């Protein structure tokens, strides 16, 4: 790794150019999932289980087959056994591919309302829709289990007779018929709590929420006569879809080519193959390309969501505000198959603080809901809701300012983490100092039922593998191809790092996103990793280009390659400064000095910079209706080095608003039978412009030595603090502490009634 | 099978004649019949605004209007916003103010913002937020969208 360049003056990194893909997007010309079409293409629709838990007794497709325009029908029986059983699925854990395959289409048992049962390809989407209504399925309906406490209770209905426990980041051990467990320990939790002067213990629940990307899941698949499968889809990772399709359909990876189209939002929910294997099988059976577009209801029913939880947190502090011990218990929904975000929830729950004596227990719990998928800092938002409200209460009870209390306890570089290694450079002190010094923190907040709250957030981020390729043209422009799908403008942030490294203008870099057959392996755009890890791939590739160009300069000057130095965009002969080439000048001479050059890198960087954020919020509670109004909101975050400060601010604002939605409105509503009843965006209520104030973004930059320009990931941590920050603000507004998400008007009214009741008693 | 009907409308200032099934929404007709795929489907039930278009000057969720209802009417879509190769002030400001991340909801926001500025050239923040509350964006948190609309309003005012 090259030394960090953060101290050097950067020319491109840190500026705010306009994104190269932007114009096509504002003109409506960019090609998203559903904007792609092939000649002769058929349209697929999926029949989904109306029951939360049922044995499939029979599927009769005869009536549907007779409908004019129906070209193919598939059920679970059309699928082979997956070619690989266990695979590493990002960030350290293993997943059972049989579960992935069973989630794509039910084989004998439907595990949630919306589980795919059969799929049809027809001449038009309308005919396909009519056809799925003609498929006769006989079910034996079973009792569903719909939350973690039900599922962990004695005598609960069992989802799977056998299962392979798993979670990303860590292994879990099967301990109950529907649950597996992990435990983390540091010191002696009981001793730490005994030594505390103040102990707070609280229980919390949160509900299932969805990522809520505005573009649903969409793909078009083709199976050609050579056996090559081509899939055009909207995804966070072409290679992730390639790997899953290949294993689920038991075909070689090289025979699956995934071409990523523009993506209309993902937030962690779009790296799973749901409809891709179905469209591919339909395409083979019908011998024509097939497009499947998931409806909004299907997307809510069958994809995403993030876990509903039950959490119990006990923490203690000494009079001087030093945390002394903690005993934390988290039970997270995994959905219908094992492997939810429990490990990440546990690992991130207290990592930002030094807690000498702690025990953390986590349960990964299966319930009859769609398979839980990552959602922006998966698991951390829920566990922070519990821990950051307990921290707030401990600060109150020790008579300390909540920021000072945190400043006293935050992890600093070199402190031993519960993960067992010393903390890398981390910006918590700088972050909290910025909160204290900000006008928002010091502004008076007047008026009845108003309160100010703050909470901190922590997330690891990910390194993992990325590839980049650069080609230099005779006119000095370059093409940059990476494997990272662009969710929010990363074409630009990668191009900026390329321009910085090569000493050229941003306009001279033309970026593209490769498909699985045109670029090296690249892990999906998740884990706040694209600008960081793919950025390093770009930087490394640029170094290779510079080396090759220096060799050409040496050739032209009849010098040794070591005599050529590069700096500030100029190649110079170190013994004869009159000999110099600008990048473009030298590029023009490539053709006649050995031909054009290109370079490629595949990297797996390890120097991930921890992400920390703090959110400060003023709320007003309407005590008549229970509605919580956000009056003012400020987000603080350590970006390491903000490559494009406007984009970083955008991540902070967007993440904050998703977190506010989670805090106040969003939840899955299930009826007694385990059927999801709010399957539209009217009833699954995400924040609108009217619900939100302006959100101020304060970017702190404490460089990450693991990246040449000091970059930390920024995408995920902004969703983490809002529920806790808002809960803490509500407490200051009305004197009661919310313990359940979402903090709806009904729940707030109930808290107010309880307060009145206890005041009267 | 339904019989297709002949519809004559004006789309982005040009006359457009097409055949469509009575059950097809205007959104489906724009995308699947006229190949104007800039208008997006986000929910298909009128709750996200990604399919916003302008029909005879009125903002419409095109998923909730039938294609046959466009007969004799003038429809404006995102593809008609730029004129003579020059971006509309709103397009330019959404771009420069980074009022988009994934860009999927952007066409709907642009059309919605256009009707706002056509009818109220100098809206307050609250008016912008109220008007745009029918359009969902999951990426930006709306902050930069509001800034983009405000700046576009100033630009349009200056160019008058």
Interface residues (C-beta under 8 A of the other chain):
Chain A: X16 X18 X19 X21 X22 X23 X25 X26 X27 X28 X29 X30 X31 X32 X34 X35 X68 X126 X211 X212 X213 X214 X215 X216 X262 X263 X264 X265 X266 X267 X293 X295 X296 X487 X488 X489 X646 X647 X649 X650 X653 X654 X655 X656 X657 X658 X680 X681 X682 X686 X687 X688 X689 X690 X691 X692 X694 X695
Chain B: X1 X21 X23 X31 X36 X37 X38 X39 X40 X41 X42 X43 X44 X45 X47 X48 X50 X77 X78 X79 X81 X82 X87 X91 X92 X94 X95 X96 X97 X98 X100 X101 X102 X103 X104 X105 X106 X107 X110 X125 X128 X129 X130 X132 X133 X134 X135 X136 X137 X138 X139 X140 X141 X142 X143 X144 X145 X146
